[in-house]
Every structure is written in structure tokens, then in C-alpha cells.
């Protein structure tokens, strides 16, 4: 993925809360996980 092991450990410890989309997408690809976007429209 092009990141150091320490960065992966930090991301995992923080449950990827501060990871950008590119890193999350790279992790998903490495784990063979498909990312799907869902949108919900709410009536106000």
C-alpha cells in the first residue's frame, strides 16, 4: 500500500477514523473488499 507498518497500526488502533478515502480504498482493495456508496434522502 505504500505506507509504513507503524501507520497501519495507528490507523487500525483508531479504527481508520482519521484515514483519508484513498488509504481506506487501498486497504479495501488489499483485503478484496468492495466499497459501495449509499445515499439517503431525508424529507425536511
PyMOL Python script that loads the backbone (N, CA, C, O; Angstrom):
from pymol import cmd

cmd.read_pdbstr("""\
ATOM      1  N   UNK A   1       0.824  -1.202   0.000  1.00  0.00           N
ATOM      2  CA  UNK A   1       0.000   0.000   0.000  1.00  0.00           C
ATOM      3  C   UNK A   1       0.863   1.258   0.000  1.00  0.00           C
ATOM      4  O   UNK A   1       0.353   2.358  -0.211  1.00  0.00           O
ATOM      5  N   UNK A   2       2.125   1.109   0.228  1.00  0.00           N
ATOM      6  CA  UNK A   2       2.996   2.271   0.199  1.00  0.00           C
ATOM      7  C   UNK A   2       3.047   3.059   1.492  1.00  0.00           C
ATOM      8  O   UNK A   2       3.481   4.211   1.491  1.00  0.00           O
ATOM      9  N   UNK A   3       2.614   2.467   2.597  1.00  0.00           N
ATOM     10  CA  UNK A   3       2.711   3.141   3.896  1.00  0.00           C
ATOM     11  C   UNK A   3       3.500   2.254   4.857  1.00  0.00           C
ATOM     12  O   UNK A   3       3.574   1.037   4.689  1.00  0.00           O
ATOM     13  N   UNK A   4       4.077   2.886   5.855  1.00  0.00           N
ATOM     14  CA  UNK A   4       4.851   2.134   6.842  1.00  0.00           C
ATOM     15  C   UNK A   4       3.925   1.345   7.760  1.00  0.00           C
ATOM     16  O   UNK A   4       2.769   1.708   7.974  1.00  0.00           O
ATOM     17  N   UNK A   5       4.469   0.258   8.294  1.00  0.00           N
ATOM     18  CA  UNK A   5       3.700  -0.600   9.191  1.00  0.00           C
ATOM     19  C   UNK A   5       3.164   0.191  10.383  1.00  0.00           C
ATOM     20  O   UNK A   5       2.052  -0.059  10.848  1.00  0.00           O
ATOM     21  N   UNK A   6       3.949   1.138  10.873  1.00  0.00           N
ATOM     22  CA  UNK A   6       3.517   1.951  12.018  1.00  0.00           C
ATOM     23  C   UNK A   6       2.257   2.745  11.688  1.00  0.00           C
ATOM     24  O   UNK A   6       1.381   2.902  12.538  1.00  0.00           O
ATOM     25  N   UNK A   7       2.162   3.247  10.454  1.00  0.00           N
ATOM     26  CA  UNK A   7       0.969   3.997  10.060  1.00  0.00           C
ATOM     27  C   UNK A   7      -0.249   3.085  10.025  1.00  0.00           C
ATOM     28  O   UNK A   7      -1.337   3.479  10.447  1.00  0.00           O
ATOM     29  N   UNK A   8      -0.071   1.876   9.526  1.00  0.00           N
ATOM     30  CA  UNK A   8      -1.176   0.912   9.500  1.00  0.00           C
ATOM     31  C   UNK A   8      -1.622   0.605  10.928  1.00  0.00           C
ATOM     32  O   UNK A   8      -2.820   0.523  11.197  1.00  0.00           O
ATOM     33  N   UNK A   9      -0.671   0.434  11.841  1.00  0.00           N
ATOM     34  CA  UNK A   9      -1.007   0.162  13.232  1.00  0.00           C
ATOM     35  C   UNK A   9      -1.794   1.318  13.837  1.00  0.00           C
ATOM     36  O   UNK A   9      -2.757   1.096  14.571  1.00  0.00           O
ATOM     37  N   UNK A  10      -1.387   2.568  13.530  1.00  0.00           N
ATOM     38  CA  UNK A  10      -2.128   3.728  14.047  1.00  0.00           C
ATOM     39  C   UNK A  10      -3.533   3.763  13.474  1.00  0.00           C
ATOM     40  O   UNK A  10      -4.501   4.002  14.195  1.00  0.00           O
ATOM     41  N   UNK A  11      -3.639   3.521  12.167  1.00  0.00           N
ATOM     42  CA  UNK A  11      -4.967   3.517  11.545  1.00  0.00           C
ATOM     43  C   UNK A  11      -5.865   2.461  12.172  1.00  0.00           C
ATOM     44  O   UNK A  11      -7.034   2.720  12.457  1.00  0.00           O
ATOM     45  N   UNK A  12      -5.312   1.261  12.388  1.00  0.00           N
ATOM     46  CA  UNK A  12      -6.108   0.189  12.986  1.00  0.00           C
ATOM     47  C   UNK A  12      -6.506   0.530  14.418  1.00  0.00           C
ATOM     48  O   UNK A  12      -7.634   0.255  14.827  1.00  0.00           O
ATOM     49  N   UNK A  13      -5.596   1.125  15.182  1.00  0.00           N
ATOM     50  CA  UNK A  13      -5.895   1.491  16.572  1.00  0.00           C
ATOM     51  C   UNK A  13      -7.002   2.540  16.634  1.00  0.00           C
ATOM     52  O   UNK A  13      -7.803   2.548  17.569  1.00  0.00           O
ATOM     53  N   UNK A  14      -7.047   3.432  15.627  1.00  0.00           N
ATOM     54  CA  UNK A  14      -8.065   4.490  15.585  1.00  0.00           C
ATOM     55  C   UNK A  14      -9.277   4.098  14.747  1.00  0.00           C
ATOM     56  O   UNK A  14     -10.153   4.919  14.475  1.00  0.00           O
ATOM     57  N   UNK A  15      -9.312   2.820  14.340  1.00  0.00           N
ATOM     58  CA  UNK A  15     -10.405   2.298  13.523  1.00  0.00           C
ATOM     59  C   UNK A  15     -10.596   3.120  12.258  1.00  0.00           C
ATOM     60  O   UNK A  15     -11.717   3.295  11.780  1.00  0.00           O
ATOM     61  N   UNK A  16      -9.471   3.629  11.714  1.00  0.00           N
ATOM     62  CA  UNK A  16      -9.418   4.377  10.455  1.00  0.00           C
ATOM     63  C   UNK A  16     -10.224   5.673  10.505  1.00  0.00           C
ATOM     64  O   UNK A  16     -10.614   6.194   9.460  1.00  0.00           O
ATOM     65  N   UNK A  17     -10.479   6.200  11.702  1.00  0.00           N
ATOM     66  CA  UNK A  17     -11.278   7.418  11.817  1.00  0.00           C
ATOM     67  C   UNK A  17     -10.594   8.637  11.212  1.00  0.00           C
ATOM     68  O   UNK A  17     -11.274   9.572  10.788  1.00  0.00           O
ATOM     69  N   UNK A  18      -9.266   8.649  11.162  1.00  0.00           N
ATOM     70  CA  UNK A  18      -8.568   9.804  10.588  1.00  0.00           C
ATOM     71  C   UNK A  18      -7.939   9.492   9.236  1.00  0.00           C
ATOM     72  O   UNK A  18      -7.243  10.336   8.672  1.00  0.00           O
ATOM     73  N   UNK A  19      -8.169   8.309   8.716  1.00  0.00           N
ATOM     74  CA  UNK A  19      -7.608   7.930   7.414  1.00  0.00           C
ATOM     75  C   UNK A  19      -8.423   8.556   6.294  1.00  0.00           C
ATOM     76  O   UNK A  19      -9.648   8.646   6.379  1.00  0.00           O
ATOM     77  N   UNK A  20      -7.745   8.979   5.259  1.00  0.00           N
ATOM     78  CA  UNK A  20      -8.422   9.543   4.099  1.00  0.00           C
ATOM     79  C   UNK A  20      -9.030   8.442   3.227  1.00  0.00           C
ATOM     80  O   UNK A  20      -8.760   7.255   3.406  1.00  0.00           O
ATOM     81  N   UNK A  21      -9.844   8.873   2.296  1.00  0.00           N
ATOM     82  CA  UNK A  21     -10.526   7.911   1.442  1.00  0.00           C
ATOM     83  C   UNK A  21      -9.556   7.066   0.637  1.00  0.00           C
ATOM     84  O   UNK A  21      -9.774   5.867   0.460  1.00  0.00           O
ATOM     85  N   UNK A  22      -8.483   7.680   0.145  1.00  0.00           N
ATOM     86  CA  UNK A  22      -7.511   6.936  -0.663  1.00  0.00           C
ATOM     87  C   UNK A  22      -6.903   5.784   0.125  1.00  0.00           C
ATOM     88  O   UNK A  22      -6.737   4.689  -0.413  1.00  0.00           O
ATOM     89  N   UNK A  23      -6.566   6.017   1.396  1.00  0.00           N
ATOM     90  CA  UNK A  23      -5.986   4.950   2.215  1.00  0.00           C
ATOM     91  C   UNK A  23      -7.023   3.871   2.505  1.00  0.00           C
ATOM     92  O   UNK A  23      -6.719   2.680   2.448  1.00  0.00           O
ATOM     93  N   UNK A  24      -8.240   4.289   2.814  1.00  0.00           N
ATOM     94  CA  UNK A  24      -9.303   3.310   3.077  1.00  0.00           C
ATOM     95  C   UNK A  24      -9.570   2.479   1.825  1.00  0.00           C
ATOM     96  O   UNK A  24      -9.779   1.270   1.919  1.00  0.00           O
ATOM     97  N   UNK A  25      -9.565   3.113   0.659  1.00  0.00           N
ATOM     98  CA  UNK A  25      -9.774   2.388  -0.592  1.00  0.00           C
ATOM     99  C   UNK A  25      -8.637   1.398  -0.841  1.00  0.00           C
ATOM    100  O   UNK A  25      -8.877   0.290  -1.320  1.00  0.00           O
ATOM    101  N   UNK A  26      -7.400   1.789  -0.519  1.00  0.00           N
ATOM    102  CA  UNK A  26      -6.251   0.896  -0.700  1.00  0.00           C
ATOM    103  C   UNK A  26      -6.351  -0.309   0.222  1.00  0.00           C
ATOM    104  O   UNK A  26      -6.053  -1.432  -0.185  1.00  0.00           O
ATOM    105  N   UNK A  27      -6.767  -0.082   1.456  1.00  0.00           N
ATOM    106  CA  UNK A  27      -6.937  -1.181   2.412  1.00  0.00           C
ATOM    107  C   UNK A  27      -8.040  -2.119   1.932  1.00  0.00           C
ATOM    108  O   UNK A  27      -7.885  -3.339   1.969  1.00  0.00           O
ATOM    109  N   UNK A  28      -9.150  -1.545   1.483  1.00  0.00           N
ATOM    110  CA  UNK A  28     -10.261  -2.361   0.993  1.00  0.00           C
ATOM    111  C   UNK A  28      -9.821  -3.208  -0.195  1.00  0.00           C
ATOM    112  O   UNK A  28     -10.167  -4.385  -0.287  1.00  0.00           O
ATOM    113  N   UNK A  29      -9.062  -2.610  -1.098  1.00  0.00           N
ATOM    114  CA  UNK A  29      -8.589  -3.361  -2.263  1.00  0.00           C
ATOM    115  C   UNK A  29      -7.654  -4.490  -1.842  1.00  0.00           C
ATOM    116  O   UNK A  29      -7.736  -5.598  -2.371  1.00  0.00           O
ATOM    117  N   UNK A  30      -6.757  -4.206  -0.879  1.00  0.00           N
ATOM    118  CA  UNK A  30      -5.826  -5.231  -0.401  1.00  0.00           C
ATOM    119  C   UNK A  30      -6.562  -6.393   0.255  1.00  0.00           C
ATOM    120  O   UNK A  30      -6.107  -7.536   0.194  1.00  0.00           O
ATOM    121  N   UNK A  31      -7.700  -6.102   0.882  1.00  0.00           N
ATOM    122  CA  UNK A  31      -8.481  -7.132   1.554  1.00  0.00           C
ATOM    123  C   UNK A  31      -9.581  -7.709   0.657  1.00  0.00           C
ATOM    124  O   UNK A  31     -10.380  -8.538   1.094  1.00  0.00           O
ATOM    125  N   UNK A  32      -9.611  -7.261  -0.598  1.00  0.00           N
ATOM    126  CA  UNK A  32     -10.617  -7.712  -1.553  1.00  0.00           C
ATOM    127  C   UNK A  32     -12.036  -7.403  -1.071  1.00  0.00           C
ATOM    128  O   UNK A  32     -12.936  -8.240  -1.141  1.00  0.00           O
ATOM    129  N   UNK A  33     -12.205  -6.165  -0.578  1.00  0.00           N
ATOM    130  CA  UNK A  33     -13.497  -5.692  -0.084  1.00  0.00           C
ATOM    131  C   UNK A  33     -14.004  -4.624  -1.047  1.00  0.00           C
ATOM    132  O   UNK A  33     -13.256  -3.724  -1.430  1.00  0.00           O
ATOM    133  N   UNK A  34     -15.259  -4.722  -1.434  1.00  0.00           N
ATOM    134  CA  UNK A  34     -15.866  -3.747  -2.335  1.00  0.00           C
ATOM    135  C   UNK A  34     -16.470  -2.610  -1.507  1.00  0.00           C
ATOM    136  O   UNK A  34     -17.179  -2.850  -0.529  1.00  0.00           O
ATOM    137  N   UNK A  35     -16.181  -1.375  -1.911  1.00  0.00           N
ATOM    138  CA  UNK A  35     -16.770  -0.200  -1.262  1.00  0.00           C
ATOM    139  C   UNK A  35     -17.976   0.222  -2.085  1.00  0.00           C
ATOM    140  O   UNK A  35     -17.892   0.364  -3.305  1.00  0.00           O
ATOM    141  N   UNK A  36     -19.089   0.420  -1.410  1.00  0.00           N
ATOM    142  CA  UNK A  36     -20.310   0.829  -2.092  1.00  0.00           C
ATOM    143  C   UNK A  36     -20.874   2.043  -1.373  1.00  0.00           C
ATOM    144  O   UNK A  36     -21.000   2.055  -0.149  1.00  0.00           O
ATOM    145  N   UNK A  37     -21.205   3.048  -2.139  1.00  0.00           N
ATOM    146  CA  UNK A  37     -21.764   4.264  -1.567  1.00  0.00           C
ATOM    147  C   UNK A  37     -23.281   4.160  -1.543  1.00  0.00           C
ATOM    148  O   UNK A  37     -23.904   3.715  -2.507  1.00  0.00           O
ATOM    149  N   UNK A  38     -23.860   4.574  -0.432  1.00  0.00           N
ATOM    150  CA  UNK A  38     -25.304   4.602  -0.298  1.00  0.00           C
ATOM    151  C   UNK A  38     -25.716   6.001   0.115  1.00  0.00           C
ATOM    152  O   UNK A  38     -25.124   6.584   1.024  1.00  0.00           O
ATOM    153  N   UNK A  39     -26.708   6.533  -0.534  1.00  0.00           N
ATOM    154  CA  UNK A  39     -27.205   7.861  -0.164  1.00  0.00           C
ATOM    155  C   UNK A  39     -28.653   7.744   0.275  1.00  0.00           C
ATOM    156  O   UNK A  39     -29.449   6.998  -0.295  1.00  0.00           O
ATOM    157  N   UNK A  40     -28.957   8.499   1.296  1.00  0.00           N
ATOM    158  CA  UNK A  40     -30.324   8.519   1.821  1.00  0.00           C
ATOM    159  C   UNK A  40     -30.836   9.943   1.766  1.00  0.00           C
ATOM    160  O   UNK A  40     -30.204  10.854   2.302  1.00  0.00           O
ATOM    161  N   UNK A  41     -31.955  10.142   1.134  1.00  0.00           N
ATOM    162  CA  UNK A  41     -32.569  11.467   1.070  1.00  0.00           C
ATOM    163  C   UNK A  41     -33.607  11.581   2.176  1.00  0.00           C
ATOM    164  O   UNK A  41     -34.495  10.738   2.308  1.00  0.00           O
ATOM    165  N   UNK A  42     -33.478  12.626   2.955  1.00  0.00           N
ATOM    166  CA  UNK A  42     -34.412  12.846   4.057  1.00  0.00           C
ATOM    167  C   UNK A  42     -35.316  14.036   3.740  1.00  0.00           C
ATOM    168  O   UNK A  42     -34.856  15.073   3.263  1.00  0.00           O
ATOM    169  N   UNK A  43     -36.564  13.873   4.003  1.00  0.00           N
ATOM    170  CA  UNK A  43     -37.525  14.959   3.788  1.00  0.00           C
ATOM    171  C   UNK A  43     -37.499  15.836   5.031  1.00  0.00           C
ATOM    172  O   UNK A  43     -37.623  15.351   6.155  1.00  0.00           O
ATOM    173  N   UNK A  44     -37.334  17.142   4.808  1.00  0.00           N
ATOM    174  CA  UNK A  44     -37.286  18.045   5.980  1.00  0.00           C
ATOM    175  C   UNK A  44     -38.587  18.744   6.220  1.00  0.00           C
ATOM    176  O   UNK A  44     -38.701  19.530   7.161  1.00  0.00           O
TER     177      UNK A  44
END
""", "prot")
cmd.dss("prot")
cmd.show_as("cartoon", "prot")
cmd.util.cbc("prot")
cmd.orient("prot")
